[in-house]
Amino acid sequence: MQNPLDSIQWLQRFLFPTHRKVTAAWGCSAILALVTWIHFAPEALRQSLLFDRQAVLAGEWYRLVTCHFVHLRFEHFVHVGWPFLVVGMVYESGGGLARMLRIINILMLSSLAITAALWWGHPEINYYTGLSGPSYGLAALVFFDWYLATGKKIFLLFFPVYLGRILSGHAWYHDPQSTTAWWAHGVGLATGVVWLAMEAWLRRTGRHRLLRLLGDTTGQEK
């Protein structure tokens, strides 16, 4: 696997990606652009996309998906936006469409897991927004990949540090209108860990074709 931290030509690949190749840089930039557009869209649009339990019960099921792209406060928007900028530029180390597929897979799975936990596990929550939970799942993949690429165990500190952060329940932006759902961060992180465990099992059992279908590119980059 190519070391993404030694990729000094990332800017060139970011600006001039190989044709027929959908890079992680462009993919993450597209996600960030969508989140940014929604954040600065009219208030009425944001309100129509967030998770509203009563609206969902009335038939607006799309809110179960769109709520993850809505951030009502600027601090939360920045907190979620910068990891995609970093991942898109620094994490790009080849893989093309496969690499972006892996990112999309973990974002979708963690979003589904958080939505399920929100709906059945927290019936007292009537409103929910944010992509920070799924970003924890993505960060788990990135930091573990950096460990594999560099052999530096310092990258594994991400897991105990973020787990401690979740368990301690730090609230950076508590106010009467908004509360941090740290359980969502925990579900996102757990989804990332489960995904890594699944990849390890598939690799150990020789199911490389399925690994490639899921977006794992480690076998191609060695």
C-alpha positions as CSV (number, residue, x, y, z in Angstrom):
1,M,0.0,0.0,0.0
2,Q,1.4,3.4,-0.9
3,N,2.1,5.7,2.0
4,P,-0.4,8.6,1.7
5,L,1.7,10.8,4.0
6,D,4.6,10.6,1.6
7,S,2.4,11.5,-1.4
8,I,3.9,14.9,-2.2
9,Q,2.1,15.0,-5.6
10,W,-1.4,14.9,-4.1
11,L,-2.2,18.4,-5.3
12,Q,-1.4,17.5,-8.9
13,R,-3.6,14.4,-8.6
14,F,-6.3,16.4,-6.9
15,L,-6.4,19.1,-9.7
16,F,-5.6,16.7,-12.6
17,P,-7.0,13.3,-11.9
18,T,-6.5,10.5,-14.4
19,H,-9.3,10.2,-16.9
20,R,-11.9,7.5,-16.1
21,K,-10.8,7.6,-12.5
22,V,-13.0,9.0,-9.7
23,T,-10.6,9.9,-7.0
24,A,-11.2,10.2,-3.3
25,A,-10.2,13.9,-3.6
26,W,-13.0,14.7,-6.0
27,G,-15.5,12.4,-4.2
28,C,-14.9,14.0,-0.8
29,S,-15.0,17.4,-2.4
30,A,-18.4,16.7,-3.8
31,I,-19.7,15.5,-0.4
32,L,-18.3,18.7,1.2
33,A,-19.8,20.8,-1.5
34,L,-23.2,19.3,-0.9
35,V,-23.0,19.8,2.8
36,T,-21.8,23.4,2.3
37,W,-24.6,24.2,-0.1
38,I,-27.2,22.9,2.3
39,H,-25.7,24.8,5.2
40,F,-25.9,28.1,3.4
41,A,-29.3,27.3,1.8
42,P,-32.4,29.1,3.0
43,E,-33.6,28.1,6.4
44,A,-36.8,26.7,5.0
45,L,-34.8,24.1,3.0
46,R,-32.7,23.0,5.9
47,Q,-35.8,22.6,8.1
48,S,-37.4,20.4,5.4
49,L,-34.4,18.1,5.3
50,L,-33.6,17.6,9.0
51,F,-34.9,14.6,11.0
52,D,-38.3,15.5,12.4
53,R,-39.9,12.4,14.0
54,Q,-43.5,13.6,13.5
55,A,-42.8,14.5,9.9
56,V,-41.3,11.1,9.3
57,L,-44.3,9.4,10.8
58,A,-46.4,11.6,8.5
59,G,-44.7,10.0,5.5
60,E,-41.6,12.1,4.9
61,W,-39.2,9.1,5.0
62,Y,-36.5,10.9,3.0
63,R,-35.6,12.8,6.2
64,L,-34.0,9.7,7.6
65,V,-31.3,10.1,4.9
66,T,-31.1,13.9,4.4
67,C,-30.8,14.7,8.1
68,H,-27.1,13.7,8.0
69,F,-26.3,16.4,5.5
70,V,-27.9,19.2,7.6
71,H,-26.0,21.3,10.1
72,L,-27.9,24.1,11.7
73,R,-25.0,25.7,13.5
74,F,-21.8,27.0,12.0
75,E,-19.5,25.3,14.6
76,H,-21.0,21.9,13.8
77,F,-20.7,22.5,10.1
78,V,-17.0,23.3,10.5
79,H,-16.4,20.4,12.8
80,V,-17.8,18.0,10.2
81,G,-16.5,19.7,7.1
82,W,-12.8,19.9,7.7
83,P,-12.2,16.1,8.0
84,F,-13.6,15.6,4.4
85,L,-11.2,18.3,3.2
86,V,-8.3,16.6,4.9
87,V,-9.3,13.1,3.8
88,G,-9.9,14.2,0.2
89,M,-6.5,15.8,-0.2
90,V,-4.2,13.8,2.0
91,Y,-5.7,10.4,1.9
92,E,-5.8,10.2,-1.9
93,S,-3.1,7.6,-2.7
94,G,-4.5,5.8,-5.7
95,G,-7.3,3.3,-5.9
96,G,-9.6,5.6,-7.9
97,L,-13.2,4.5,-8.0
98,A,-12.5,1.6,-5.6
99,R,-11.1,4.0,-3.0
100,M,-14.1,6.2,-3.3
101,L,-16.4,3.2,-3.2
102,R,-14.9,2.2,0.2
103,I,-15.5,5.7,1.6
104,I,-19.1,5.7,0.4
105,N,-19.7,2.3,1.8
106,I,-18.6,3.2,5.3
107,L,-20.5,6.5,5.2
108,M,-23.7,4.8,4.1
109,L,-23.4,1.9,6.7
110,S,-22.7,4.3,9.6
111,S,-25.5,6.6,8.5
112,L,-27.9,3.6,8.4
113,A,-26.7,2.4,11.8
114,I,-27.1,5.9,13.4
115,T,-30.6,6.3,11.8
116,A,-31.6,2.9,13.2
117,A,-30.3,3.8,16.7
118,L,-32.0,7.2,16.5
119,W,-35.4,5.7,15.5
120,W,-35.6,2.7,17.8
121,G,-33.0,3.5,20.5
122,H,-33.8,7.1,21.2
123,P,-37.6,7.7,20.8
124,E,-37.3,10.8,23.0
125,I,-35.3,12.6,20.3
126,N,-37.6,14.4,17.9
127,Y,-35.0,16.4,15.9
128,Y,-31.6,15.3,14.6
129,T,-29.0,16.7,12.2
130,G,-25.3,16.1,11.3
131,L,-22.7,14.1,9.6
132,S,-20.3,13.9,12.5
133,G,-21.3,10.4,13.5
134,P,-20.5,8.9,10.0
135,S,-17.3,10.9,9.9
136,Y,-16.1,9.0,12.9
137,G,-16.5,5.7,10.9
138,L,-14.6,7.2,8.0
139,A,-11.8,8.5,10.3
140,A,-11.4,5.0,11.8
141,L,-10.6,3.6,8.3
142,V,-8.3,6.5,7.5
143,F,-6.2,6.3,10.6
144,F,-5.9,2.5,10.4
145,D,-4.9,2.7,6.8
146,W,-2.2,5.2,7.7
147,Y,-1.0,2.8,10.4
148,L,-0.7,0.0,7.8
149,A,1.0,2.4,5.3
150,T,3.6,3.8,7.8
151,G,3.9,1.1,10.5
152,K,3.7,3.9,13.0
153,K,1.5,2.9,15.9
154,I,0.9,6.6,16.8
155,F,-2.0,6.5,14.3
156,L,-3.7,3.8,16.4
157,L,-4.0,6.3,19.2
158,F,-7.0,7.6,17.3
159,F,-9.1,4.8,18.7
160,P,-8.6,5.2,22.4
161,V,-8.5,9.0,22.2
162,Y,-11.8,9.2,20.3
163,L,-13.4,6.4,22.4
164,G,-12.4,8.3,25.6
165,R,-13.8,11.5,24.0
166,I,-17.1,9.8,23.4
167,L,-17.4,8.1,26.8
168,S,-16.5,11.4,28.6
169,G,-19.4,13.1,26.9
170,H,-17.7,16.4,26.2
171,A,-20.2,19.0,25.0
172,W,-18.5,21.6,22.9
173,Y,-21.7,23.3,21.7
174,H,-24.4,22.6,24.2
175,D,-27.2,25.2,24.3
176,P,-30.9,25.2,24.7
177,Q,-31.5,24.6,21.0
178,S,-28.8,22.0,20.2
179,T,-27.3,19.1,22.1
180,T,-24.4,16.9,20.9
181,A,-25.5,13.3,20.4
182,W,-22.3,11.5,21.5
183,W,-24.0,8.2,21.1
184,A,-24.1,8.9,17.4
185,H,-20.3,9.4,17.4
186,G,-20.0,6.0,19.2
187,V,-22.2,4.2,16.6
188,G,-20.1,5.8,13.8
189,L,-16.8,4.7,15.4
190,A,-18.2,1.2,16.1
191,T,-19.3,0.9,12.4
192,G,-15.8,1.8,11.3
193,V,-14.2,-0.8,13.6
194,V,-16.7,-3.5,12.4
195,W,-15.9,-2.7,8.8
196,L,-12.1,-3.0,9.5
197,A,-12.7,-6.4,11.2
198,M,-14.8,-7.6,8.3
199,E,-12.0,-6.6,5.8
200,A,-9.4,-8.4,8.0
201,W,-11.5,-11.5,8.0
202,L,-12.1,-11.5,4.2
203,R,-8.4,-10.9,3.7
204,R,-7.5,-13.8,6.0
205,T,-9.9,-16.2,4.3
206,G,-8.7,-15.3,0.8
207,R,-11.9,-13.6,-0.4
208,H,-10.1,-11.0,-2.4
209,R,-12.7,-10.6,-5.1
210,L,-15.3,-9.6,-2.5
211,L,-12.7,-7.3,-1.0
212,R,-12.3,-5.5,-4.3
213,L,-16.0,-5.2,-4.8
214,L,-16.3,-3.5,-1.4
215,G,-13.6,-1.0,-2.3
216,D,-10.5,-2.4,-0.6
217,T,-7.4,-1.6,-2.6
218,T,-4.6,-2.7,-0.4
219,G,-3.9,-5.8,-2.5
220,Q,-3.5,-3.6,-5.6
221,E,-1.2,-1.1,-4.0
222,K,1.4,-3.4,-2.6
